[in-house]
Amino acid sequence: MTAIRVLLVDDDPLVRAGLSLMMGGAEDVEIVGEAADGGEVEALVDRTRPDVVLMDIRMPNVDGLTATERLRGREEAPQVVVLTTFHADDQVLRALRAGAAGFVLKDTPPAEILAAVRRVAAGDPVLSPTVTRQLMEHAAGSALDTRRSGARSRVAVLNEREREVAVAVGRGSSNAEIAGELFMSVATVKTHVSRILAKLDLNNRVQIALLAYDAGLLEEDGH
């Protein structure tokens, strides 16, 4: 079994030590490096080649948001999971829009943080439908009208089936749930998701969900 390579980024050495101790004990996870600031991340990624970066949002020099944007702009970028103390925080939303695959709260039980890392490494979403809805509601008040017109023009390139899949992703459904709902195989769902990502130039399912929300597709869906 190939271990999931994880890079820890947090300016608090106690947090890093706790995460390292907690995750290092798992047989399928290897901590390949630690950084105290976002400015160190790119060089460390080049050196350690992590699969997943656990990224603190608030750091004194280069914050986690900027570091996430820089990482996700690279080819073969690792997945990023944001560490935060807030459920619905503007910076968390910005990190997700920048391409982070999800977020975990710092007081999340160790087993759940490990589960989140495993899911992201496997290409699955980290956000539960409940948390996704909270984030969408939080986003609703911030310049939604401006985003809506831009989002609508972007999703117009999707065909009807892709649009249905995008709405289901926006609701937080898994591939298996989407397959059951839309009467297709899981492999076909994955193909549709890949096409949506390519057509819309997005990084991951979280960004599909945010765009579907911005475009008003979830409201039209009526779920």
URSUL-V784554 format. One record per residue. N is the residue number from 1. RES is the residue in three letters. PHI is phi in radians with two decimals (none if undefined). PSI is psi in whole degrees, 0 to 359 (NA if undefined). BURIAL is I if it has 9 or more other ideal C-beta (glycine too) atoms within 8 Angstrom, else O. Layout:
[[N & RES & PHI & PSI & BURIAL] [N & RES & PHI & PSI & BURIAL]]
//
This chain:
[[1 & MET & none & 129 & O] [2 & THR & -1.46 & 127 & O] [3 & ALA & -1.26 & 148 & O] [4 & ILE & -1.35 & 122 & I] [5 & ARG & -1.51 & 123 & I] [6 & VAL & -2.13 & 134 & I] [7 & LEU & -1.92 & 129 & I] [8 & LEU & -1.75 & 129 & I] [9 & VAL & -2.25 & 109 & I] [10 & ASP & -2.79 & 139 & I] [11 & ASP & -1.37 & 351 & O] [12 & ASP & -1.67 & 112 & O] [13 & PRO & -1.08 & 332 & O] [14 & LEU & -1.20 & 321 & O] [15 & VAL & -1.13 & 315 & I] [16 & ARG & -1.09 & 317 & I] [17 & ALA & -1.10 & 318 & O] [18 & GLY & -1.14 & 316 & O] [19 & LEU & -1.14 & 318 & I] [20 & SER & -1.09 & 316 & I] [21 & LEU & -1.12 & 315 & O] [22 & MET & -1.18 & 315 & I] [23 & MET & -1.49 & 332 & I] [24 & GLY & -1.15 & 341 & I] [25 & GLY & -1.41 & 349 & O] [26 & ALA & -1.43 & 135 & O] [27 & GLU & -1.14 & 332 & O] [28 & ASP & -1.74 & 12 & O] [29 & VAL & -2.25 & 135 & I] [30 & GLU & -2.20 & 123 & O] [31 & ILE & -1.41 & 113 & I] [32 & VAL & -1.72 & 352 & I] [33 & GLY & 3.11 & 166 & I] [34 & GLU & -2.39 & 147 & I] [35 & ALA & -2.39 & 148 & I] [36 & ALA & -1.75 & 354 & I] [37 & ASP & -2.67 & 151 & I] [38 & GLY & -1.08 & 336 & I] [39 & GLY & -1.19 & 341 & O] [40 & GLU & -1.56 & 350 & I] [41 & VAL & -1.16 & 311 & I] [42 & GLU & -1.06 & 317 & I] [43 & ALA & -1.12 & 320 & O] [44 & LEU & -1.17 & 322 & I] [45 & VAL & -1.10 & 318 & I] [46 & ASP & -1.04 & 322 & O] [47 & ARG & -1.42 & 322 & O] [48 & THR & -1.83 & 345 & I] [49 & ARG & 0.88 & 59 & O] [50 & PRO & -1.29 & 156 & I] [51 & ASP & -1.48 & 324 & O] [52 & VAL & -2.36 & 137 & I] [53 & VAL & -1.95 & 122 & I] [54 & LEU & -1.57 & 113 & I] [55 & MET & -2.09 & 118 & I] [56 & ASP & -1.19 & 144 & I] [57 & ILE & -1.38 & 313 & I] [58 & ARG & -1.73 & 111 & O] [59 & MET & -2.40 & 151 & I] [60 & PRO & -1.16 & 324 & O] [61 & ASN & -1.73 & 281 & O] [62 & VAL & -1.79 & 116 & I] [63 & ASP & -1.34 & 171 & I] [64 & GLY & -1.16 & 331 & I] [65 & LEU & -1.13 & 310 & I] [66 & THR & -1.08 & 316 & I] [67 & ALA & -1.10 & 322 & I] [68 & THR & -1.12 & 315 & I] [69 & GLU & -1.05 & 318 & I] [70 & ARG & -1.13 & 317 & I] [71 & LEU & -1.16 & 313 & I] [72 & ARG & -1.26 & 348 & I] [73 & GLY & -1.45 & 354 & O] [74 & ARG & -1.60 & 158 & O] [75 & GLU & -1.30 & 147 & O] [76 & GLU & 0.93 & 43 & O] [77 & ALA & -1.24 & 144 & I] [78 & PRO & -1.24 & 160 & I] [79 & GLN & -1.25 & 148 & I] [80 & VAL & -2.10 & 129 & I] [81 & VAL & -2.01 & 123 & I] [82 & VAL & -1.46 & 136 & I] [83 & LEU & -1.74 & 128 & I] [84 & THR & -2.59 & 166 & I] [85 & THR & -1.80 & 358 & O] [86 & PHE & -2.12 & 143 & O] [87 & HIS & -1.24 & 306 & O] [88 & ALA & -2.14 & 87 & I] [89 & ASP & -2.08 & 141 & I] [90 & ASP & -0.96 & 322 & O] [91 & GLN & -1.22 & 327 & I] [92 & VAL & -1.10 & 314 & I] [93 & LEU & -1.04 & 317 & I] [94 & ARG & -1.12 & 322 & I] [95 & ALA & -1.14 & 321 & I] [96 & LEU & -1.17 & 319 & I] [97 & ARG & -1.13 & 330 & O] [98 & ALA & -1.36 & 348 & I] [99 & GLY & 2.14 & 3 & I] [100 & ALA & -1.09 & 144 & I] [101 & ALA & -1.46 & 353 & I] [102 & GLY & 2.80 & 186 & I] [103 & PHE & -2.55 & 157 & I] [104 & VAL & -2.29 & 145 & I] [105 & LEU & -1.34 & 147 & I] [106 & LYS & -1.13 & 336 & O] [107 & ASP & -1.65 & 14 & O] [108 & THR & -1.13 & 139 & I] [109 & PRO & -0.97 & 143 & O] [110 & PRO & -0.87 & 317 & O] [111 & ALA & -1.07 & 325 & O] [112 & GLU & -1.29 & 325 & I] [113 & ILE & -1.12 & 316 & I] [114 & LEU & -1.05 & 316 & I] [115 & ALA & -1.09 & 321 & O] [116 & ALA & -1.12 & 317 & I] [117 & VAL & -1.10 & 318 & I] [118 & ARG & -1.12 & 318 & I] [119 & ARG & -1.12 & 315 & I] [120 & VAL & -1.10 & 318 & I] [121 & ALA & -1.09 & 330 & I] [122 & ALA & -1.52 & 358 & O] [123 & GLY & 1.51 & 14 & O] [124 & ASP & -1.69 & 158 & O] [125 & PRO & -1.23 & 150 & I] [126 & VAL & -1.75 & 338 & I] [127 & LEU & -1.45 & 128 & I] [128 & SER & -1.32 & 158 & O] [129 & PRO & -0.94 & 322 & I] [130 & THR & -1.09 & 311 & O] [131 & VAL & -1.15 & 322 & I] [132 & THR & -1.04 & 315 & I] [133 & ARG & -1.09 & 319 & I] [134 & GLN & -1.03 & 317 & I] [135 & LEU & -1.14 & 318 & I] [136 & MET & -1.08 & 316 & I] [137 & GLU & -1.11 & 322 & O] [138 & HIS & -1.13 & 324 & I] [139 & ALA & -1.29 & 339 & I] [140 & ALA & -1.03 & 326 & O] [141 & GLY & -1.43 & 352 & O] [142 & SER & -1.84 & 94 & O] [143 & ALA & 0.92 & 42 & O] [144 & LEU & -1.15 & 320 & I] [145 & ASP & -1.02 & 316 & O] [146 & THR & -1.12 & 316 & O] [147 & ARG & -1.18 & 326 & I] [148 & ARG & -1.08 & 313 & I] [149 & SER & -1.10 & 319 & O] [150 & GLY & -1.16 & 319 & I] [151 & ALA & -1.17 & 320 & I] [152 & ARG & -1.09 & 320 & I] [153 & SER & -1.20 & 329 & O] [154 & ARG & -1.24 & 315 & I] [155 & VAL & -1.31 & 350 & I] [156 & ALA & -1.09 & 341 & O] [157 & VAL & -1.35 & 348 & O] [158 & LEU & -1.39 & 143 & I] [159 & ASN & -1.40 & 176 & O] [160 & GLU & -1.06 & 318 & O] [161 & ARG & -1.17 & 317 & O] [162 & GLU & -1.10 & 323 & I] [163 & ARG & -1.10 & 317 & I] [164 & GLU & -1.07 & 318 & I] [165 & VAL & -1.15 & 319 & I] [166 & ALA & -1.07 & 320 & I] [167 & VAL & -1.11 & 316 & I] [168 & ALA & -1.12 & 319 & I] [169 & VAL & -1.07 & 319 & I] [170 & GLY & -1.09 & 331 & I] [171 & ARG & -1.41 & 355 & I] [172 & GLY & 1.56 & 15 & I] [173 & SER & -1.29 & 147 & I] [174 & SER & -1.39 & 169 & O] [175 & ASN & -1.02 & 318 & I] [176 & ALA & -1.13 & 320 & O] [177 & GLU & -1.16 & 320 & I] [178 & ILE & -1.13 & 318 & I] [179 & ALA & -1.02 & 315 & I] [180 & GLY & -1.15 & 319 & O] [181 & GLU & -1.23 & 320 & O] [182 & LEU & -1.78 & 8 & I] [183 & PHE & 0.98 & 55 & O] [184 & MET & -2.48 & 168 & O] [185 & SER & -1.35 & 160 & O] [186 & VAL & -1.08 & 322 & O] [187 & ALA & -1.07 & 320 & O] [188 & THR & -1.17 & 321 & I] [189 & VAL & -1.03 & 314 & I] [190 & LYS & -1.05 & 320 & I] [191 & THR & -1.10 & 316 & O] [192 & HIS & -1.08 & 317 & I] [193 & VAL & -1.06 & 316 & I] [194 & SER & -1.06 & 319 & O] [195 & ARG & -1.16 & 320 & I] [196 & ILE & -1.09 & 314 & I] [197 & LEU & -1.02 & 317 & I] [198 & ALA & -1.19 & 314 & O] [199 & LYS & -1.11 & 322 & I] [200 & LEU & -1.70 & 0 & I] [201 & ASP & 0.97 & 51 & O] [202 & LEU & -1.96 & 162 & I] [203 & ASN & -1.55 & 322 & O] [204 & ASN & -2.79 & 179 & I] [205 & ARG & -1.11 & 327 & I] [206 & VAL & -1.05 & 318 & I] [207 & GLN & -1.20 & 327 & I] [208 & ILE & -1.07 & 314 & I] [209 & ALA & -1.05 & 315 & I] [210 & LEU & -1.13 & 319 & I] [211 & LEU & -1.19 & 319 & I] [212 & ALA & -1.07 & 321 & I] [213 & TYR & -1.17 & 311 & I] [214 & ASP & -1.00 & 322 & I] [215 & ALA & -1.37 & 352 & I] [216 & GLY & 1.45 & 12 & I] [217 & LEU & -1.16 & 328 & I] [218 & LEU & -1.27 & 327 & I] [219 & GLU & -1.18 & 318 & O] [220 & GLU & -1.13 & 327 & O] [221 & ASP & -1.14 & 325 & O] [222 & GLY & 1.44 & 6 & O] [223 & HIS & -1.35 & NA & O]]
//
